[in-house]
């Protein structure tokens, strides 16, 4: 969700105004995805690298996260949204950690949409913590190293229990994934747009979904193999 700061600068507003506008867009997109029957949506809210930003901006962002949780969780719960957070929680304040845990507990039985919010998250961190967990299990004799495969690693990653993303959307004009879900995005289709996040709306979302729908996803196979499979299924 890139471009909050630039959006604010274009309007001679403080960066915090851009972040607040970004929260409104996030609410709109969550609602739009739920209406379209999308089962899981992940939002990259704050990366492990974002701690390098000016302390004043980071502090304001953390306060905004707390406010958003207090304001939004009730409506998310009422609309059947399950909330889940991924990232290094130990780097967050005790207050924010408590709000996150309470939101997850309150919404854990909801099934309409799984909303994943990545907070203090980094893809490399994710892979490292998964490797560390596997190493501990192997050292304790609870896991045979020879038995470790891709599915074993996947169960130790932050997104365990949810499908890998089919589509990555990045706003703000940058054409990179910036350390987001490095393992899970291996086969995701990527949609990059110059639109700044606060201006991203349902029309932009639908354009990304329509583009995705036209893509042939082969996962290493040939088009002929996919057509043969589809013909066999139809028979």
N, C-alpha and C positions, 0 to 999 in steps of 0.2 A: 504494500500500500504506500507507494512512493509519491512524493510531491507536495506534502502538506506545507513545508516551509516555503517552497517557491510560490505556491498558491497564495500564501499570506503576503509574501514580499511583493507580488504583483499588485496587491491591493493596499500596499503600505500599512499592513497590519503586523502585529507581533507574531512570531512563529507559533505561539500558543494558540492564537486564533485559528491557524491552519490545522493544528492538531485537533481542536474541538470540532472543526468542520469535518475532519477525517472521521471522527467518531460518528457523526451523523450519517456519513456515507456508509460506514460499516453497518450501521443499523439497517439502512435501506437495502444493502446488498444481502444481508442475512435474511431479511423478509422476502426478498425477490427469489433467492435460492430455495427457500422453503416452499414458496408458491409453485416453483417449477419442478418440484419433486427431487431436487438434488439431495442426496443422502448425507454427504459430508462436505464441509467447507472449512478450510484452514486459513487463518489470517496471520500474517507475519507482522506482529505489532511492535516488537522491540527486539533487536538482535543483540547478541553478546558483544558485537563491535560498537553498538550505540552507547555503551558506557563511556566511550571516549568523547562524547559530545560535551559541550559546556555544562558544568554542574547545575547551573540554574535551569537549563532546559530539561535536563534529566529529572531533576526534582519536580518540575512542573508536570512532566509526563507521568511520573509515578503517582502524583496526586490525582491526575486525570484518570488513571486506571482505577484507582480506588473509587472515585466518584462514579465512573461508568458502571462499575460492578454494583454499587449501591442502587443505582438508578435503573439498570437494564435487566438484572437477573429475574426479577418478578415477571416481567413481560416475556422474557425468553422461556421461562418455565411454563407460563400460561399457554404459550404457543407450541409446546412440545419439543423444545430445543434442549439437547443435552450439551452442557458446557464442559470443556476439558482444556486444561492448560499444559503446555509442554515447555521445557526450558529449565535452566538452573535456578531453582527456587531459593537456594541458599544465599543467592546474591540480592534477594529482594527483602524489603522490610517485613517485620513480623506482622504488621497490620495487613499488608497486602497479601501475604501468604495465608493469613486467616480468612480473608475475604474470598480468596480463590478456592480454598478447601471447602468453605461453606457453600459456595456457588456450585461446585462440583457435586457435593453431597445432595443438595436440593434438587438438582436436575438429572441425577444419574439414571433414573428410570424412564426418561423421555426417549422417544424413538423417532420423532418426525425428522429431525436433522441433528447430526453431530457437528457441533461448532468447536473447532480446535483453535485456540489462541496461543500463538508462540510468543513467549515473553522471556526475555533474557536467554534467547535460544540461538544456537549456532549448529549448523550441520556437522561440522567437525567435532564439536563437543558431543553431539549426539552419538556419533560413531565411536568416539573414545570411551564414553561411559558404557556403551554396549560391550565394547571389547574388554573393559575392566570387569564388568559383571561376569562375562564368560570366563575370564582368567581366574577370578575368585572361585567360581563353581568348579573349574577344572582342578585348581590347586587343592580344593577340599575333597576331591574325589567324587563329586556329584555329577560330573560331566566328562565324557570321554572326548578329548580333543579331536580324535579322528571322526567323531560324529557331528562335528560342527559344520553346518552348511548354510546356504543363504537364508533358509527359513528359520534356522536357529538364531542367526544374527538378527533377523527382522523382529523376532519376538522380544528382543532386548532393547529395541529402539523406542524412541518416545512415541511414535505413531502406532505402536503395536496394538492389534485388535481392530484397526481400521484399514480399509484398502489403500493402496498407493494412489496418489492423486492422478487423475486422468489428464487434467488440464491445469497448467500454471498460467496465471494472468499477472503481469507486472505493469503497473502504471508508471507515468513520469518520464518515459523516454529511454530509460536504461535497458540494455539488452544483456542482462546477466542474471544469475539466480542468487548471487550475494550470500552464499553459505546457508541457503535454506533447504532443508530436507534433502541433503545431497544423495543419500541412499535411495530414498523413496521416489525421487523425481527422475529416476533412471530412464523411464519410458514415457514420461509425461509429454504431452504436446504443449508448446509454449506460445503464448500470445502476448506480444509486447505492444503497448500503446503509448503515444505521447501525452494522452490525457492525464492531468494531475489527479491524484486520488480524490480530493474533495469534489471534483467535477465528474467523477465516474458514476454513471447512472445505469438504469435498466437497459437503455438502448445499447450502451457499450457492452454490458454483460451479454445481451442477446447476440451481438455481433461476434463476440468471442465464442459463444456456444454454437452458433451457426457455422463458424469456420471449423470448429472442432468436429462437428457432425459430418463435414465433407472429407475429413482426413481418413485415409485407409491405414489402419493400425495393424502392422504386419508382425511385430515382435520377432523379427529375424526371419520370418517365412517369406515366400514369394506371393505375389498377387494370385498366381495360378493355384497355389495351395489353398489360399483362403476361399477362392471361388469353388474349388472342389469340395471343401468342407461344407460350405453353405448349400451346395447342391445336394450333398449327402444328407444334410439335416432336413432339407425340404422334402426329400423322398421319404 
